[in-house]
Amino acid sequence: MPKMSASADSAIMEAPLPKGHYFAHVKDEKTEVSKKTDAPMICLQFEIDQGEHSGRVLPGMGGWYYIMMGGRRENGEPHRITTLYETIMGLRAEWTCQACGATTTKPFHKEKIGARYIFACPNCSKPADISFDGSWIGLRCKVRVDLEKMQDSDEERNVVKAVLPRE
Ligand SMILES: [Zn+2]
């Protein structure tokens, strides 16, 4: 092999950020289907836009925040899509109620039915079956970030745990 060289400047890796809340906006988005179950998913990346870590992309290292939109698990149970509703509220994204036709960015009402909560339309109070245009790039939010161990490694990486309203 001939003599080769490499520069450490080109091999800088981002150290994970401390666990916490960061002000951010949606930087990139795409949809995918789960390779295991064909369930539809929204995938988001966020960019921190305040403070010393401004410009940093989360979850980082090319990772995405996955939001299930439906479908079933491998065991046949329906995927819980609570995260979709919570993300729409966190981003103050627009949605349309299939029952009354209202289009709004208002948060869903959490209605207690027995021992469960469901998301309900703030306009008609019916369970919120929704449609929405997932063009969310630029929408501002606050992300809750945690650290997790990478598979087969002691190194840690950031994970986005929740998308919360900015104010
Ligand atoms: Zn409604």
Boltz pocket constraint, residues with backbone or C-beta under 6 A from the ligand:
constraints:
  - pocket:
      binder: B
      contacts: [[A, 97], [A, 98], [A, 99], [A, 100], [A, 101], [A, 102], [A, 121], [A, 122], [A, 123], [A, 124], [A, 125], [A, 126]]
      max_distance: 6.0
